[in-house]
Amino acid sequence: MTIEAHIAAILKILIPKPMPESMAATPKRYSDALQFLTEGYHVNLDHIFEHALFDSPDDSMVVIRDIEFYSSCEHHLLPFIGRCHIGYIPNGKILGLSKFGEIVDVFARRLQTQENLTQEIASCLKQYTHARGVAVIMEAEHLCMKMRGIQKQHPFLITQSFLGELNMPNQQAIFLNLIQQENSSSQTKR
């Protein structure tokens, strides 16, 4: 049985009266959306990193912040939405900037918990870049808390992973300071 057929059967249970004509294509649309939202299971990470690591003598911390992400809770299949901040200390190689968003998407486009998502991104970056240190902080709103269950509207979950040299308090402090600084483009707009 296909995802589309299962969704059609679920909708027949949820909507006891005849299905509105406007929902005729809903099973197909939902199937397509679900496959997109879980495409991270089918991505080959080797291809992302191929031709994306460049030699560099730089050993200064590199920070990429405010990478938006959208994921789905593995417990309720509801979205959680937020921002990811990444820092790393290169070890002879730097990673092309566009790859950070791709890596976040690969792991976010799986059924997840935010805690595991944070760890998976950090471990992947450490493994592929051989960085001296990696830090990942994620902050998100979870619709499973907003729409159902306790129905609280404003909580943010913040998770973190510090690996290697970024697990040292002085390096963590530098990373945290950098992600908390106001964006210079927003300062110019004032």
Buried (B, 14 or more C-beta within 10 A) or exposed (E): EEBBEEBBEEBEEEEEEEBEEEEEEBBBEBBEEBEEBBEBEEBEBEEBBEEBBEEBEEEEBBBBBEBEBBBBBEEBEBBBEBBBBBBBBBBBBBBEEEBBBBBBBBBBBBBBBBEBBBBBBBBBBBEBBEBBBBBBBBBBBBBBBBEEEEEEEEEEBEBBBBBBBBEEEEBBEBBBEBBEEEEEEEEEEE
